[in-house]
Amino acid sequence: MWNKPQLLNWVANLLFAVAFVLFLYGVLYAVVHLPIFPLREVRVEGELKHVTREQVKLISSRYLQGNFFTVDLEKTRDAFQKLPWARNVTVRRRWPNGLEVVIEEHKELARWGNIALVNTYGELFHAASDSDLPGFLGPGDGVHEIAERYAVFSDVLAPMNLKVIEMTLTPRRSWELKTDKGLVIALGREEMDSRLKRFATVYAKTLASVNGNLKYVDLRYPNGFAVYRAGGSPTVAKSAVTKEVAVKAPVKDKKKEAKKSADAKKVKAKK
């Protein structure tokens, strides 16, 4: 090896290159850690209704350690992400001495029982809200599904001047709605959209037939539905196919009527 000057020159050049890189790294490390690049500004952007200035100041004081070059962006992002109303957060450096934090807030859609809120993406989040929100009830894996169906059902009920205030999805995937006028609608597990639209087409006539005392509608029939009045024993009403609704009194027992008629004839015969 010592008698090979070309190889020795190559090794020497390599050592000089490594030493030069280490020197540059040391200089760069020293420069970026100098107090000459302090963070002076944290700009928070986004349509913010719930994230407050106080929360931003608190996170900035606790987690923004270091200067413009050394601040840990991932750690800072995670700190902002823990805010109750923060759905998505991005953090980037803003030359020469600032950070830009973009926060996408949750937009509340409903309440999930008494434990959480549901956003417009069908995701659960834990925050406090005093808004008048509908309630969703169902299995844990049904949050997104309920949120999607809520939009569809609300569109169908809107022309009827009805607003959904509670939606229930049972573990067997059966649907039930409760409206702001106290009407409960049982949709069942199949063809929910068509059933609700069929009821919507005859809603006004149904309401008039029961004198406005409509409290419960069972749409789980193949060619019609049943309605129940408020107070007393329920009166059943069924739609004739899908075109018309006829309000009917409770069906009488034909056998009992026939027996009463026969008994009456026997009494007359004895007389």
C-alpha positions as CSV (number, residue, x, y, z in Angstrom):
1,M,0.0,0.0,0.0
2,W,2.8,2.4,0.9
3,N,4.4,2.0,-2.4
4,K,1.2,3.0,-4.2
5,P,1.2,6.7,-4.3
6,Q,-2.1,6.9,-6.3
7,L,-3.9,4.9,-3.6
8,L,-2.4,7.0,-0.9
9,N,-3.5,10.2,-2.6
10,W,-7.1,8.8,-2.9
11,V,-7.1,8.0,0.9
12,A,-5.8,11.4,1.8
13,N,-8.4,13.1,-0.4
14,L,-11.1,11.1,1.3
15,L,-9.9,12.0,4.7
16,F,-9.8,15.7,3.8
17,A,-13.3,15.5,2.4
18,V,-14.7,13.8,5.6
19,A,-12.9,16.4,7.7
20,F,-14.3,19.3,5.6
21,V,-17.8,17.9,5.9
22,L,-17.5,17.5,9.6
23,F,-16.2,21.0,9.9
24,L,-19.1,22.4,7.9
25,Y,-21.6,20.4,10.0
26,G,-20.0,21.8,13.2
27,V,-20.2,25.4,11.9
28,L,-23.8,25.0,10.7
29,Y,-24.8,23.4,14.0
30,A,-23.3,26.3,15.9
31,V,-24.9,28.9,13.7
32,V,-28.4,27.5,13.8
33,H,-28.3,27.2,17.6
34,L,-27.2,30.8,18.0
35,P,-29.9,33.1,19.5
36,I,-29.9,35.1,16.3
37,F,-32.8,33.2,14.7
38,P,-35.5,33.4,17.4
39,L,-39.1,32.6,16.7
40,R,-41.0,35.9,16.9
41,E,-44.3,35.1,15.3
42,V,-46.8,32.3,15.3
43,R,-49.5,32.8,12.6
44,V,-52.6,30.7,13.0
45,E,-54.9,30.4,10.0
46,G,-58.2,28.7,9.3
47,E,-61.9,29.3,9.9
48,L,-61.6,29.3,13.6
49,K,-64.8,29.6,15.8
50,H,-63.7,27.6,18.8
51,V,-59.9,27.7,19.0
52,T,-59.0,30.7,21.1
53,R,-56.1,33.1,21.3
54,E,-55.4,31.9,24.8
55,Q,-55.0,28.3,23.7
56,V,-52.6,29.3,21.0
57,K,-50.5,31.3,23.5
58,L,-50.4,28.5,25.9
59,I,-49.2,25.9,23.4
60,S,-46.7,28.4,22.0
61,S,-45.2,29.0,25.4
62,R,-45.0,25.3,26.3
63,Y,-43.9,23.6,23.0
64,L,-42.1,26.1,20.9
65,Q,-38.6,25.4,22.1
66,G,-35.6,26.5,20.1
67,N,-35.2,28.9,17.2
68,F,-36.4,29.1,13.7
69,F,-34.2,26.1,12.6
70,T,-34.4,23.9,15.7
71,V,-38.1,24.0,16.6
72,D,-39.7,20.6,16.5
73,L,-42.5,20.9,13.9
74,E,-43.9,17.4,14.6
75,K,-44.1,18.0,18.3
76,T,-45.7,21.4,17.7
77,R,-48.3,19.9,15.3
78,D,-49.2,17.2,17.9
79,A,-49.7,19.9,20.6
80,F,-52.2,21.8,18.4
81,Q,-53.8,18.6,17.3
82,K,-54.8,17.9,20.9
83,L,-57.1,20.9,21.0
84,P,-60.7,19.6,21.3
85,W,-61.9,21.3,18.2
86,A,-58.9,20.7,16.0
87,R,-59.6,18.1,13.3
88,N,-56.4,18.6,11.2
89,V,-53.3,20.7,11.8
90,T,-50.3,21.5,9.6
91,V,-47.2,23.5,10.7
92,R,-44.5,25.0,8.6
93,R,-41.7,27.5,9.0
94,R,-42.2,31.0,7.7
95,W,-39.0,32.8,6.9
96,P,-37.3,34.5,8.6
97,N,-38.6,34.2,12.1
98,G,-42.1,32.7,12.2
99,L,-44.3,29.6,12.1
100,E,-47.5,29.1,10.2
101,V,-50.1,26.9,11.8
102,V,-53.2,26.0,9.8
103,I,-56.0,24.5,11.8
104,E,-59.1,22.8,10.3
105,E,-61.8,22.8,13.0
106,H,-64.5,20.2,13.5
107,K,-67.9,21.2,12.3
108,E,-70.5,19.7,14.6
109,L,-73.3,17.8,13.0
110,A,-74.9,16.0,15.9
111,R,-74.5,14.6,19.4
112,W,-73.5,10.9,19.9
113,G,-75.6,10.1,22.9
114,N,-74.2,12.0,25.9
115,I,-70.5,11.1,25.3
116,A,-69.3,12.9,22.2
117,L,-70.1,15.0,19.1
118,V,-70.2,14.0,15.5
119,N,-68.7,16.1,12.8
120,T,-69.8,16.5,9.2
121,Y,-67.3,13.8,8.1
122,G,-69.1,11.3,10.3
123,E,-66.2,11.3,12.9
124,L,-66.5,11.4,16.7
125,F,-64.7,14.0,18.7
126,H,-64.9,15.1,22.3
127,A,-65.7,18.8,22.9
128,A,-68.3,21.0,24.5
129,S,-71.1,22.6,22.4
130,D,-74.2,24.6,23.4
131,S,-75.6,24.4,19.9
132,D,-79.1,22.8,19.3
133,L,-78.0,19.6,17.6
134,P,-79.8,16.4,16.7
135,G,-79.0,13.2,18.6
136,F,-77.5,10.1,17.1
137,L,-77.9,6.7,18.8
138,G,-76.4,3.4,17.5
139,P,-73.5,0.9,17.6
140,G,-70.0,2.2,17.6
141,D,-69.3,1.3,14.0
142,G,-72.4,3.1,12.7
143,V,-71.4,6.7,13.2
144,H,-70.4,7.4,9.6
145,E,-73.4,5.5,8.3
146,I,-75.8,7.5,10.5
147,A,-74.3,10.8,9.5
148,E,-74.7,9.9,5.8
149,R,-78.3,8.8,6.2
150,Y,-79.1,12.0,8.2
151,A,-78.5,14.2,5.2
152,V,-80.6,12.0,2.9
153,F,-83.5,11.7,5.4
154,S,-83.4,15.4,6.2
155,D,-83.8,16.3,2.5
156,V,-86.8,14.1,2.2
157,L,-88.5,15.5,5.3
158,A,-87.7,19.2,4.6
159,P,-90.7,19.7,2.2
160,M,-92.9,18.3,5.0
161,N,-91.6,21.0,7.3
162,L,-90.2,18.3,9.6
163,K,-86.8,18.3,11.1
164,V,-85.0,15.2,12.5
165,I,-84.0,15.7,16.1
166,E,-83.0,12.1,16.8
167,M,-81.9,9.1,14.7
168,T,-81.5,5.6,16.0
169,L,-79.8,2.7,14.3
170,T,-80.3,-0.6,16.2
171,P,-77.7,-3.4,16.2
172,R,-79.9,-5.2,13.7
173,R,-79.5,-2.1,11.4
174,S,-83.1,-1.0,11.8
175,W,-83.8,2.8,11.5
176,E,-86.1,5.1,13.5
177,L,-86.5,8.8,13.3
178,K,-87.9,11.4,15.7
179,T,-88.9,14.8,14.4
180,D,-89.3,18.2,16.0
181,K,-93.1,17.8,16.0
182,G,-93.0,14.7,18.1
183,L,-93.6,12.3,15.2
184,V,-91.7,9.0,15.3
185,I,-91.1,7.2,12.0
186,A,-90.1,3.6,11.9
187,L,-88.2,2.8,8.7
188,G,-87.0,-0.7,9.2
189,R,-83.9,-2.2,7.6
190,E,-84.7,-2.2,3.9
191,E,-85.7,0.4,1.2
192,M,-85.6,3.2,3.7
193,D,-85.4,6.0,1.1
194,S,-88.3,4.7,-1.0
195,R,-90.5,4.1,2.1
196,L,-89.9,7.6,3.4
197,K,-90.5,9.2,0.0
198,R,-93.7,7.2,-0.3
199,F,-94.9,8.6,3.0
200,A,-93.8,12.1,2.1
201,T,-96.1,12.1,-1.0
202,V,-99.2,11.5,1.1
203,Y,-98.1,13.2,4.3
204,A,-100.5,16.1,4.1
205,K,-103.5,13.8,3.4
206,T,-102.5,11.5,6.3
207,L,-102.2,14.4,8.7
208,A,-105.6,15.7,7.7
209,S,-107.2,12.3,8.1
210,V,-106.1,12.0,11.7
211,N,-106.9,15.7,12.5
212,G,-103.2,16.5,13.0
213,N,-102.7,14.1,15.9
214,L,-100.1,12.0,14.1
215,K,-97.5,10.6,16.6
216,Y,-96.2,7.4,15.1
217,V,-95.7,6.1,11.6
218,D,-94.7,2.5,10.8
219,L,-93.4,2.3,7.2
220,R,-92.3,-1.3,7.4
221,Y,-95.0,-2.5,5.1
222,P,-94.4,-3.6,1.5
223,N,-97.2,-1.6,-0.1
224,G,-98.2,1.0,2.6
225,F,-97.8,2.1,6.1
226,A,-99.6,2.4,9.5
227,V,-100.2,5.5,11.4
228,Y,-101.1,6.0,15.1
229,R,-102.9,8.9,16.6
230,A,-102.0,10.7,19.8
231,G,-103.8,9.5,23.0
232,G,-106.0,6.5,23.6
233,S,-105.6,3.2,21.8
234,P,-103.9,3.5,18.4
235,T,-106.0,3.8,15.2
236,V,-104.4,2.1,12.3
237,A,-104.3,3.7,8.9
238,K,-102.9,2.1,5.8
239,S,-102.1,3.4,2.4
240,A,-103.7,1.8,-0.5
241,V,-100.7,0.8,-2.5
242,T,-98.8,4.1,-2.6
243,K,-101.4,6.5,-3.9
244,E,-104.0,7.1,-1.2
245,V,-104.3,6.9,2.6
246,A,-107.5,5.7,4.2
247,V,-108.0,6.1,7.9
248,K,-109.7,3.0,9.3
249,A,-111.3,2.2,12.7
250,P,-109.9,-0.8,14.6
251,V,-110.8,-4.1,12.8
252,K,-113.7,-6.0,14.4
253,D,-113.5,-9.7,15.2
254,K,-115.8,-11.3,12.6
255,K,-116.2,-14.5,14.7
256,K,-117.4,-12.6,17.7
257,E,-119.9,-10.6,15.6
258,A,-121.3,-13.7,14.0
259,K,-121.7,-15.3,17.4
260,K,-123.5,-12.2,18.8
261,S,-125.8,-12.3,15.8
262,A,-126.6,-16.0,16.2
263,D,-127.3,-15.4,19.9
264,A,-129.6,-12.6,19.1
265,K,-131.6,-14.7,16.7
266,K,-132.0,-17.5,19.3
267,V,-133.4,-15.0,21.8
268,K,-135.9,-13.8,19.3
269,A,-136.9,-17.4,18.4
270,K,-137.5,-18.2,22.1
271,K,-139.7,-15.2,22.4
